[in-house]
């Protein structure tokens, strides 16, 4: 669903259309839940936060001016709610365990290799600063652009570009180091 269709749904929600909130929920539930749960690593709390996000969308749809993409607006709401949970619980770091990816490669060797690569990536991602990790996740796992990430995290777009640039270099260096160590064994 493109942004124009999502904006149309938000306008309908603003007019009190319950079918529109249902359609928006079906469209945005999985990416928002994945984003929240990656941060919190708690499926029950993540489901509660997801419901709060949609409640805020329901309440705020009439005031949505369309200055940002609907997806950006909704991820911003989710981001702020996750930050509120961290503040409430005085958590300083974000747990960013990546969900296991099912590899449909036919050979066992390919499965083992892919699992090792995923483990290497997970270790390297865990080694990044939270700001860098967050920018990488939004860019590559949620397929967002610099402007959207900047809006969600409330930092300048140039800062996001710099974070992603440095994070990619750090990830590449980490992955190369891990692969060299693997080959040396």
MDTraj code that builds the backbone (N, CA, C; nanometers):
import mdtraj as md
import numpy as np

residues = "UNK UNK UNK UNK UNK UNK UNK UNK UNK UNK UNK UNK UNK UNK UNK UNK UNK UNK UNK UNK UNK UNK UNK UNK UNK UNK UNK UNK UNK UNK UNK UNK UNK UNK UNK UNK UNK UNK UNK UNK UNK UNK UNK UNK UNK UNK UNK UNK UNK UNK UNK UNK UNK UNK UNK UNK UNK UNK UNK UNK UNK UNK UNK UNK UNK UNK UNK UNK UNK UNK UNK UNK UNK UNK UNK UNK UNK UNK UNK UNK UNK UNK UNK UNK UNK UNK UNK UNK UNK UNK UNK UNK UNK UNK UNK UNK UNK UNK UNK UNK UNK UNK UNK UNK UNK UNK UNK UNK UNK UNK UNK UNK UNK UNK UNK UNK UNK UNK UNK UNK UNK UNK UNK UNK UNK UNK UNK UNK UNK UNK UNK UNK UNK UNK UNK UNK UNK UNK UNK UNK UNK UNK UNK UNK UNK UNK UNK UNK UNK UNK UNK UNK UNK UNK UNK UNK UNK UNK UNK UNK UNK UNK UNK UNK UNK UNK UNK UNK UNK UNK UNK UNK UNK UNK UNK UNK UNK UNK UNK UNK UNK UNK UNK UNK UNK".split()
xyz = np.array([
    [0.0858, -0.1169, 0.0000],
    [0.0000, 0.0000, 0.0000],
    [0.0905, 0.1232, 0.0000],
    [0.0666, 0.2160, -0.0930],
    [0.1515, 0.3348, -0.1005],
    [0.1064, 0.4403, 0.0009],
    [0.1857, 0.5466, 0.0130],
    [0.1574, 0.6475, 0.1154],
    [0.0268, 0.7215, 0.0891],
    [-0.0083, 0.7436, -0.0365],
    [-0.1347, 0.8125, -0.0665],
    [-0.2530, 0.7301, -0.0155],
    [-0.2449, 0.5982, -0.0323],
    [-0.3521, 0.5110, 0.0179],
    [-0.3555, 0.5108, 0.1706],
    [-0.2375, 0.5105, 0.2316],
    [-0.2312, 0.5154, 0.3772],
    [-0.2853, 0.6481, 0.4306],
    [-0.2524, 0.7587, 0.3621],
    [-0.3051, 0.8903, 0.4031],
    [-0.4563, 0.8940, 0.3903],
    [-0.5084, 0.8316, 0.2866],
    [-0.6535, 0.8248, 0.2696],
    [-0.7168, 0.7490, 0.3859],
    [-0.6541, 0.6399, 0.4273],
    [-0.7044, 0.5648, 0.5426],
    [-0.7022, 0.6503, 0.6693],
    [-0.5947, 0.7256, 0.6883],
    [-0.5840, 0.8106, 0.8071],
    [-0.6935, 0.9175, 0.8054],
    [-0.7205, 0.9739, 0.6889],
    [-0.8296, 1.0719, 0.6787],
    [-0.9636, 1.0077, 0.7137],
    [-0.9852, 0.8868, 0.6659],
    [-1.1088, 0.8152, 0.6976],
    [-1.1164, 0.7850, 0.8475],
    [-1.0045, 0.7495, 0.9060],
    [-0.9998, 0.7232, 1.0501],
    [-1.0340, 0.8515, 1.1254],
    [-0.9792, 0.9627, 1.0777],
    [-1.0075, 1.0928, 1.1392],
    [-1.1558, 1.1260, 1.1368],
    [-1.2266, 1.0708, 1.0378],
    [-1.3713, 1.0916, 1.0273],
    [-1.4487, 0.9859, 1.1052],
    [-1.3766, 0.8967, 1.1750],
    [-1.4419, 0.7972, 1.2589],
    [-1.4714, 0.6643, 1.1923],
    [-1.4107, 0.6359, 1.0791],
    [-1.4351, 0.5118, 1.0060],
    [-1.3593, 0.3959, 1.0697],
    [-1.4325, 0.3043, 1.1340],
    [-1.3705, 0.1900, 1.2015],
    [-1.3135, 0.0895, 1.1018],
    [-1.3707, 0.0807, 0.9833],
    [-1.3166, -0.0093, 0.8815],
    [-1.1785, 0.0368, 0.8354],
    [-1.1580, 0.1683, 0.8336],
    [-1.0287, 0.2222, 0.7906],
    [-0.9192, 0.1888, 0.8921],
    [-0.9504, 0.1966, 1.0222],
    [-0.8494, 0.1615, 1.1225],
    [-0.8163, 0.0132, 1.1129],
    [-0.9154, -0.0683, 1.0808],
    [-0.8925, -0.2111, 1.0625],
    [-0.7988, -0.2353, 0.9441],
    [-0.8217, -0.1646, 0.8347],
    [-0.7368, -0.1796, 0.7157],
    [-0.5939, -0.1313, 0.7442],
    [-0.5825, -0.0195, 0.8153],
    [-0.4496, 0.0323, 0.8495],
    [-0.3780, -0.0647, 0.9434],
    [-0.4513, -0.1204, 1.0365],
    [-0.3935, -0.2173, 1.1306],
    [-0.3387, -0.3388, 1.0554],
    [-0.4169, -0.3913, 0.9635],
    [-0.3719, -0.5076, 0.8856],
    [-0.2450, -0.4750, 0.8070],
    [-0.2345, -0.3533, 0.7590],
    [-0.1207, -0.3132, 0.6774],
    [0.0052, -0.2883, 0.7620],
    [-0.0104, -0.2282, 0.8788],
    [0.1049, -0.1815, 0.9548],
    [0.1382, -0.2642, 1.0793],
    [0.0532, -0.3581, 1.1146],
    [0.0730, -0.4350, 1.2381],
    [0.2094, -0.5050, 1.2416],
    [0.2406, -0.5840, 1.1408],
    [0.3639, -0.6639, 1.1439],
    [0.4912, -0.5795, 1.1463],
    [0.5063, -0.4801, 1.0574],
    [0.6312, -0.4030, 1.0641],
    [0.6458, -0.3247, 1.1948],
    [0.5359, -0.2704, 1.2459],
    [0.5438, -0.1970, 1.3723],
    [0.5754, -0.2912, 1.4884],
    [0.5094, -0.4051, 1.4925],
    [0.5341, -0.5004, 1.6005],
    [0.6795, -0.5474, 1.5979],
    [0.7303, -0.5791, 1.4787],
    [0.8691, -0.6244, 1.4652],
    [0.9645, -0.5163, 1.5168],
    [0.9392, -0.3912, 1.4780],
    [1.0225, -0.2791, 1.5210],
    [1.0210, -0.2655, 1.6732],
    [0.9038, -0.2709, 1.7325],
    [0.8901, -0.2562, 1.8777],
    [0.9544, -0.3743, 1.9496],
    [0.9266, -0.4949, 1.9041],
    [0.9760, -0.6140, 1.9722],
    [1.1278, -0.6282, 1.9618],
    [1.1864, -0.5844, 1.8522],
    [1.3320, -0.5871, 1.8404],
    [1.3935, -0.4981, 1.9487],
    [1.3285, -0.3880, 1.9771],
    [1.3799, -0.2965, 2.0791],
    [1.3577, -0.3499, 2.2203],
    [1.2396, -0.4022, 2.2471],
    [1.2028, -0.4407, 2.3833],
    [1.2347, -0.5859, 2.4167],
    [1.2373, -0.6709, 2.3164],
    [1.2602, -0.8138, 2.3357],
    [1.1606, -0.8721, 2.4373],
    [1.0374, -0.8270, 2.4280],
    [0.9302, -0.8737, 2.5166],
    [0.8017, -0.8754, 2.4340],
    [0.7591, -0.9927, 2.3878],
    [0.6436, -0.9977, 2.2979],
    [0.5136, -0.9449, 2.3598],
    [0.4950, -0.9636, 2.4889],
    [0.3712, -0.9177, 2.5521],
    [0.3696, -0.7658, 2.5667],
    [0.4809, -0.7099, 2.6129],
    [0.4912, -0.5648, 2.6234],
    [0.4853, -0.5012, 2.4850],
    [0.5476, -0.5669, 2.3879],
    [0.5458, -0.5155, 2.2501],
    [0.4041, -0.5111, 2.1950],
    [0.3249, -0.6136, 2.2242],
    [0.1850, -0.6155, 2.1795],
    [0.1065, -0.5028, 2.2461],
    [0.1336, -0.4768, 2.3733],
    [0.0664, -0.3659, 2.4426],
    [0.1032, -0.2320, 2.3802],
    [0.2311, -0.2136, 2.3529],
    [0.2773, -0.0890, 2.2917],
    [0.2147, -0.0725, 2.1532],
    [0.2081, -0.1814, 2.0771],
    [0.1463, -0.1766, 1.9444],
    [0.0023, -0.1266, 1.9545],
    [-0.0713, -0.1777, 2.0515],
    [-0.2107, -0.1341, 2.0696],
    [-0.2161, 0.0138, 2.1068],
    [-0.1220, 0.0576, 2.1902],
    [-0.1155, 0.2003, 2.2263],
    [-0.0879, 0.2874, 2.1039],
    [-0.0011, 0.2375, 2.0155],
    [0.0289, 0.3128, 1.8928],
    [-0.0989, 0.3307, 1.8117],
    [-0.1741, 0.2231, 1.7928],
    [-0.2960, 0.2335, 1.7127],
    [-0.4035, 0.3158, 1.7834],
    [-0.4036, 0.3147, 1.9149],
    [-0.4956, 0.4010, 1.9888],
    [-0.4605, 0.5472, 1.9650],
    [-0.3312, 0.5790, 1.9674],
    [-0.2877, 0.7159, 1.9374],
    [-0.3208, 0.7547, 1.7934],
    [-0.3070, 0.6601, 1.7014],
    [-0.3435, 0.6872, 1.5619],
    [-0.4929, 0.7185, 1.5534],
    [-0.5730, 0.6382, 1.6211],
    [-0.7189, 0.6593, 1.6203],
    [-0.7522, 0.7981, 1.6751],
    [-0.6884, 0.8338, 1.7862],
    [-0.7159, 0.9632, 1.8504],
    [-0.6587, 1.0805, 1.7710],
    [-0.5435, 1.0594, 1.7057],
    [-0.4753, 1.1698, 1.6398],
    [-0.4944, 1.1791, 1.4903],
    [-0.5710, 1.0887, 1.4328],
    [-0.5852, 1.0865, 1.2865],
    [-0.6439, 1.2165, 1.2322],
    [-0.7405, 1.2742, 1.3016],
    [-0.8036, 1.3975, 1.2526],
    [-0.7038, 1.5124, 1.2494],
    [-0.6034, 1.5085, 1.3366],
    [-0.5044, 1.6162, 1.3424],
    [-0.3840, 1.5899, 1.2513],
    [-0.3765, 1.4709, 1.1912],
    [-0.2635, 1.4383, 1.1037],
    [-0.2670, 1.5298, 0.9820],
    [-0.1584, 1.6054, 0.9632],
    [-0.1530, 1.7044, 0.8553],
    [-0.0864, 1.6531, 0.7290],
    [-0.0276, 1.5354, 0.7340],
    [0.0346, 1.4776, 0.6154],
    [0.1691, 1.5374, 0.5813],
    [0.2342, 1.6049, 0.6769],
    [0.3665, 1.6620, 0.6494],
    [0.4743, 1.5546, 0.6397],
    [0.4453, 1.4367, 0.6918],
    [0.5370, 1.3235, 0.6791],
    [0.4573, 1.2062, 0.6240],
    [0.5273, 1.1020, 0.5867],
    [0.4610, 0.9811, 0.5405],
    [0.3886, 0.9174, 0.6591],
    [0.2810, 0.8486, 0.6322],
    [0.2039, 0.7825, 0.7380],
    [0.2920, 0.6823, 0.8113],
    [0.3698, 0.6069, 0.7367],
    [0.4588, 0.5074, 0.7972],
    [0.5560, 0.5760, 0.8933],
    [0.6115, 0.6886, 0.8528],
    [0.7038, 0.7640, 0.9373],
    [0.6345, 0.8124, 1.0637],
    [0.5141, 0.8640, 1.0484],
    [0.4355, 0.9123, 1.1614],
    [0.4111, 0.7993, 1.2621],
    [0.3719, 0.6843, 1.2114],
    [0.3401, 0.5722, 1.2992],
    [0.4659, 0.5156, 1.3663],
    [0.5752, 0.5050, 1.2921],
    [0.6989, 0.4574, 1.3521],
    [0.7501, 0.5571, 1.4556],
    [0.7261, 0.6864, 1.4339],
    [0.7651, 0.7878, 1.5319],
    [0.6886, 0.7690, 1.6620],
    [0.5603, 0.7415, 1.6506],
    [0.4785, 0.7157, 1.7700],
    [0.5338, 0.5937, 1.8430],
    [0.5616, 0.4875, 1.7685],
    [0.6144, 0.3647, 1.8289],
    [0.7500, 0.3908, 1.8940],
    [0.8341, 0.4640, 1.8259],
    [0.9674, 0.4952, 1.8778],
    [0.9569, 0.5695, 2.0112],
    [0.8719, 0.6702, 2.0168],
    [0.8553, 0.7475, 2.1403],
    [0.8018, 0.6595, 2.2536],
    [0.7120, 0.5693, 2.2218],
    [0.6563, 0.4801, 2.3245],
    [0.7629, 0.3839, 2.3765],
    [0.8495, 0.3352, 2.2888],
    [0.9581, 0.2476, 2.3318],
    [1.0543, 0.3256, 2.4222],
    [1.0874, 0.4470, 2.3832],
    [1.1760, 0.5313, 2.4644],
    [1.1125, 0.5559, 2.6012],
    [0.9812, 0.5786, 2.6039],
    [0.9116, 0.5971, 2.7316],
    [0.9254, 0.4739, 2.8203],
    [0.9163, 0.3553, 2.7611],
    [0.9336, 0.2312, 2.8390],
    [1.0742, 0.2266, 2.8970],
    [1.1747, 0.2608, 2.8159],
    [1.3127, 0.2597, 2.8657],
    [1.3298, 0.3602, 2.9794],
    [1.2727, 0.4783, 2.9632],
    [1.2836, 0.5795, 3.0684],
    [1.2137, 0.5332, 3.1959],
    [1.0961, 0.4769, 3.1800],
    [1.0194, 0.4299, 3.2947],
    [1.0939, 0.3206, 3.3695],
    [1.1576, 0.2324, 3.2958],
    [1.2293, 0.1205, 3.3567],
    [1.3767, 0.1515, 3.3809],
    [1.4175, 0.2758, 3.3512],
    [1.5562, 0.3200, 3.3678],
    [1.6533, 0.2296, 3.2935],
    [1.6118, 0.1819, 3.1768],
    [1.6999, 0.1000, 3.0942],
    [1.7831, 0.1923, 3.0075],
    [1.9113, 0.1696, 3.0072],
    [2.0004, 0.2560, 2.9320],
    [2.0379, 0.1997, 2.7967],
    [2.0291, 0.0684, 2.7815],
    [2.0659, 0.0082, 2.6541],
    [1.9455, -0.0630, 2.5956],
    [1.9483, -0.0769, 2.4659],
    [1.8404, -0.1428, 2.3940],
    [1.8871, -0.2823, 2.3575],
    [1.8045, -0.3816, 2.3844],
    [1.8365, -0.5181, 2.3445],
    [1.7957, -0.5342, 2.1995],
    [1.8917, -0.5690, 2.1180],
    [1.8659, -0.5765, 1.9749],
    [1.8954, -0.7133, 1.9176],
    [1.8434, -0.8174, 1.9784],
    [1.8609, -0.9500, 1.9212],
    [1.7764, -0.9593, 1.7954],
    [1.8379, -0.9975, 1.6900],
    [1.7661, -1.0103, 1.5645],
    [1.6901, -1.1419, 1.5633],
    [1.5683, -1.1418, 1.5131],
    [1.4950, -1.2678, 1.5075],
    [1.5640, -1.3650, 1.4121],
    [1.5527, -1.4913, 1.4431],
    [1.6119, -1.5921, 1.3565],
    [1.5446, -1.5875, 1.2200],
    [1.6260, -1.5965, 1.1167],
    [1.5764, -1.5961, 0.9805],
    [1.5776, -1.7391, 0.9277],
    [1.4688, -1.7830, 0.8713],
    [1.4629, -1.9168, 0.8146],
    [1.5254, -1.9120, 0.6760],
    [1.6243, -1.9976, 0.6554],
    [1.6933, -2.0050, 0.5271],
    [1.6389, -2.1244, 0.4505],
    [1.5936, -2.1011, 0.3286],
    [1.5353, -2.2084, 0.2495],
    [1.6357, -2.2705, 0.1527],
    [1.7633, -2.2534, 0.1808],
    [1.8666, -2.3129, 0.0964],
    [1.8569, -2.4653, 0.1048],
    [1.8774, -2.5352, -0.0056],
    [1.8580, -2.6795, -0.0056],
    [1.9645, -2.7602, 0.0689],
    [2.0879, -2.7107, 0.0777],
    [2.1918, -2.7946, 0.1368],
    [2.2150, -2.7608, 0.2835],
    [2.2597, -2.8613, 0.3576],
    [2.2904, -2.8425, 0.4996],
    [2.4077, -2.7464, 0.5163],
    [2.5050, -2.7532, 0.4269],
    [2.6205, -2.6644, 0.4342],
    [2.5763, -2.5189, 0.4193],
    [2.4847, -2.4953, 0.3273],
    [2.4337, -2.3590, 0.3095],
    [2.3604, -2.3124, 0.4349],
    [2.2852, -2.4019, 0.4996],
    [2.2153, -2.3677, 0.6237],
    [2.3145, -2.3319, 0.7332],
    [2.4164, -2.4117, 0.7476],
    [2.5167, -2.3877, 0.8517],
    [2.5906, -2.2573, 0.8250],
    [2.6287, -2.2368, 0.7016],
    [2.6997, -2.1151, 0.6642],
    [2.6130, -1.9918, 0.6884],
    [2.4859, -1.9996, 0.6494],
    [2.3952, -1.8863, 0.6697],
    [2.3743, -1.8591, 0.8184],
    [2.3632, -1.9644, 0.8981],
    [2.3454, -1.9476, 1.0432],
    [2.4689, -1.8813, 1.1040],
    [2.5872, -1.9226, 1.0584],
    [2.7101, -1.8609, 1.1072],
    [2.7173, -1.7145, 1.0661],
    [2.6794, -1.6846, 0.9412],
    [2.6793, -1.5459, 0.8944],
    [2.5819, -1.4613, 0.9760],
    [2.4633, -1.5158, 1.0037],
    [2.3645, -1.4430, 1.0839],
    [2.4166, -1.4202, 1.2247],
    [2.4826, -1.5203, 1.2807],
    [2.5397, -1.5056, 1.4149],
    [2.6486, -1.3983, 1.4145],
    [2.7319, -1.3976, 1.3100],
    [2.8356, -1.2952, 1.2984],
    [2.7720, -1.1566, 1.2892],
    [2.6699, -1.1437, 1.2061],
    [2.6027, -1.0144, 1.1912],
    [2.5400, -0.9714, 1.3231],
    [2.4777, -1.0654, 1.3924],
    [2.4136, -1.0345, 1.5205],
    [2.5173, -0.9828, 1.6205],
    [2.6334, -1.0503, 1.6275],
    [2.7405, -1.0073, 1.7183],
    [2.7896, -0.8683, 1.6792],
    [2.8082, -0.8471, 1.5497],
    [2.8575, -0.7171, 1.5028],
    [2.7544, -0.6069, 1.5284],
    [2.6268, -0.6350, 1.5049],
    [2.5221, -0.5360, 1.5341],
    [2.5181, -0.5041, 1.6830],
    [2.5332, -0.6056, 1.7661],
    [2.5326, -0.5843, 1.9113],
    [2.6490, -0.4966, 1.9558],
    [2.7566, -0.4969, 1.8785],
    [2.8729, -0.4159, 1.9130],
    [2.8602, -0.2695, 1.8760],
    [2.7587, -0.2358, 1.7980],
    [2.7384, -0.0963, 1.7588],
    [2.6765, -0.0166, 1.8729],
    [2.7001, 0.1141, 1.8703],
    [2.6313, 0.2026, 1.9641],
    [2.4820, 0.1966, 1.9330],
    [2.3967, 0.2142, 2.0324],
    [2.2517, 0.2068, 2.0084],
    [2.2030, 0.2992, 1.8958],
    [2.2585, 0.4212, 1.8870],
    [2.2150, 0.5140, 1.7816],
    [2.2499, 0.4615, 1.6428],
    [2.3685, 0.4033, 1.6304],
    [2.4095, 0.3470, 1.5006],
    [2.3252, 0.2245, 1.4658],
    [2.3044, 0.1375, 1.5638],
    [2.2267, 0.0157, 1.5422],
    [2.0838, 0.0507, 1.5007],
    [2.0269, 0.1480, 1.5672],
    [1.8897, 0.1896, 1.5371],
    [1.8785, 0.2427, 1.3938],
    [1.9732, 0.3250, 1.3537],
    [1.9715, 0.3798, 1.2176],
    [1.9833, 0.2688, 1.1138],
    [2.0725, 0.1727, 1.1391],
    [2.0891, 0.0595, 1.0469],
    [1.9610, -0.0229, 1.0393],
    [1.9012, -0.0509, 1.1530],
    [1.7789, -0.1325, 1.1545],
    [1.6654, -0.0644, 1.0785],
    [1.6471, 0.0641, 1.1018],
    [1.5394, 0.1351, 1.0320],
    [1.5677, 0.1412, 0.8819],
    [1.6933, 0.1622, 0.8458],
    [1.7271, 0.1731, 0.7039],
    [1.7150, 0.0389, 0.6323],
    [1.7683, -0.0666, 0.6918],
    [1.7779, -0.1926, 0.6195],
    [1.6696, -0.2937, 0.6545],
    [1.6207, -0.2925, 0.7764],
    [1.5165, -0.3881, 0.8129],
    [1.3768, -0.3313, 0.7917],
    [1.3643, -0.1987, 0.8021],
    [1.2335, -0.1359, 0.7814],
    [1.2271, -0.0599, 0.6495],
    [1.3367, -0.0595, 0.5738],
    [1.3433, 0.0000, 0.4407],
    [1.3020, 0.1477, 0.4414],
    [1.3571, 0.2229, 0.5345],
    [1.3255, 0.3654, 0.5450],
    [1.4409, 0.4478, 0.4915],
    [1.4076, 0.5658, 0.4426],
    [1.5075, 0.6586, 0.3933],
    [1.5619, 0.7457, 0.5056],
    [1.6680, 0.8223, 0.4735],
    [1.7309, 0.9083, 0.5733],
    [1.6312, 1.0063, 0.6349],
    [1.5504, 1.0671, 0.5523],
    [1.4557, 1.1678, 0.6018],
    [1.3568, 1.1057, 0.7005],
    [1.3055, 0.9871, 0.6670],
    [1.2104, 0.9207, 0.7560],
    [1.2762, 0.8846, 0.8896],
    [1.3971, 0.8341, 0.8832],
    [1.4684, 0.7968, 1.0058],
    [1.4941, 0.9214, 1.0899],
    [1.5315, 1.0298, 1.0246],
    [1.5558, 1.1557, 1.0961],
    [1.4286, 1.2038, 1.1660],
    [1.3155, 1.1923, 1.0992],
    [1.1891, 1.2331, 1.1605],
    [1.1546, 1.1446, 1.2792],
    [1.1753, 1.0152, 1.2649],
    [1.1411, 0.9216, 1.3722],
    [1.2282, 0.9457, 1.4948],
    [1.3581, 0.9627, 1.4735],
    [1.4506, 0.9752, 1.5857],
    [1.4721, 1.1192, 1.6311],
    [1.4140, 1.2139, 1.5597],
    [1.4220, 1.3563, 1.5944],
    [1.5665, 1.4075, 1.5963],
    [1.6441, 1.3657, 1.4960],
    [1.7794, 1.4179, 1.4776],
    [1.7928, 1.4631, 1.3323],
    [1.8893, 1.5492, 1.3033],
    [1.9051, 1.5971, 1.1651],
    [1.9353, 1.4835, 1.0667],
    [1.8909, 1.5033, 0.9438],
    [1.9126, 1.4032, 0.8394],
    [2.0612, 1.3767, 0.8175],
    [2.1425, 1.4803, 0.8250],
    [2.2867, 1.4640, 0.8088],
    [2.3466, 1.3728, 0.9158],
    [2.2936, 1.3823, 1.0361],
    [2.3394, 1.2955, 1.1450],
    [2.3065, 1.1504, 1.1137],
    [2.1879, 1.1265, 1.0580],
    [2.1479, 0.9905, 1.0215],
    [2.2405, 0.9369, 0.9134],
    [2.2700, 1.0192, 0.8131],
    [2.3610, 0.9763, 0.7071],
    [2.4970, 0.9379, 0.7654],
    [2.5461, 1.0203, 0.8575],
    [2.6756, 0.9935, 0.9200],
    [2.6707, 0.8658, 1.0023],
    [2.5626, 0.8476, 1.0790],
    [2.5495, 0.7268, 1.1605],
    [2.5486, 0.6014, 1.0745],
    [2.4734, 0.6048, 0.9656],
    [2.4656, 0.4879, 0.8784],
    [2.6001, 0.4631, 0.8100],
    [2.6651, 0.5702, 0.7655],
    [2.7958, 0.5567, 0.7021],
    [2.8950, 0.4890, 0.7970],
    [2.9039, 0.5408, 0.9189],
    [2.9980, 0.4850, 1.0162],
    [2.9565, 0.3446, 1.0598],
    [2.8281, 0.3225, 1.0764],
    [2.7803, 0.1899, 1.1181],
    [2.8139, 0.0855, 1.0118],
    [2.7958, 0.1203, 0.8845],
    [2.8284, 0.0255, 0.7781],
    [2.9781, -0.0059, 0.7766],
    [3.0620, 0.0961, 0.7982],
    [3.2062, 0.0721, 0.8033],
    [3.2422, -0.0175, 0.9212],
    [3.1813, 0.0106, 1.0367],
    [3.2089, -0.0709, 1.1552],
    [3.1606, -0.2144, 1.1357],
    [3.0427, -0.2300, 1.0756],
    [2.9914, -0.3648, 1.0496],
    [3.0821, -0.4401, 0.9532],
    [3.1241, -0.3735, 0.8468],
    [3.2131, -0.4368, 0.7495],
    [3.3442, -0.4786, 0.8154],
    [3.4019, -0.3891, 0.8942],
    [3.5275, -0.4208, 0.9634],
    [3.5076, -0.5387, 1.0592],
    [3.3998, -0.5371, 1.1347],
    [3.3708, -0.6447, 1.2297],
    [3.3498, -0.7769, 1.1560],
    [3.2701, -0.7747, 1.0510],
    [3.2417, -0.8980, 0.9764],
    [3.3679, -0.9531, 0.9103],
    [3.4496, -0.8644, 0.8543],
    [3.5744, -0.9101, 0.7924],
    [3.6658, -0.9727, 0.8968],
    [3.6743, -0.9118, 1.0140],
    [3.7554, -0.9659, 1.1213],
    [3.7068, -1.1023, 1.1662],
    [3.5756, -1.1178, 1.1761],
    [3.5186, -1.2458, 1.2182],
    [3.5408, -1.3521, 1.1102],
    [3.5287, -1.3129, 0.9833],
    [3.5486, -1.4093, 0.8741],
    [3.6955, -1.4504, 0.8664],
    [3.7870, -1.3550, 0.8859],
    [3.9311, -1.3871, 0.8840],
    [3.9642, -1.4824, 0.9981],
    [3.9039, -1.4600, 1.1143],
    [3.9273, -1.5483, 1.2282],
    [3.8722, -1.6872, 1.1993],
    [3.7590, -1.6927, 1.1307],
    [3.6953, -1.8207, 1.0959],
    [3.7852, -1.8981, 0.9985],
    [3.8409, -1.8275, 0.8978],
    [3.9274, -1.8916, 0.7988],
    [4.0570, -1.9403, 0.8645],
    [4.1071, -1.8653, 0.9609],
    [4.2324, -1.9030, 1.0291],
    [4.2170, -2.0318, 1.1091],
    [4.0934, -2.0612, 1.1503],
    [4.0702, -2.1859, 1.2248],
    [4.0782, -2.2993, 1.1279],
])
top = md.Topology()
chain = top.add_chain()
for i, resn in enumerate(residues, 1):
    res = top.add_residue(resn, chain, resSeq=i)
    for name in ("N", "CA", "C"):
        top.add_atom(name, md.element.get_by_symbol(name[0]), res)
traj = md.Trajectory(xyz[None], top)
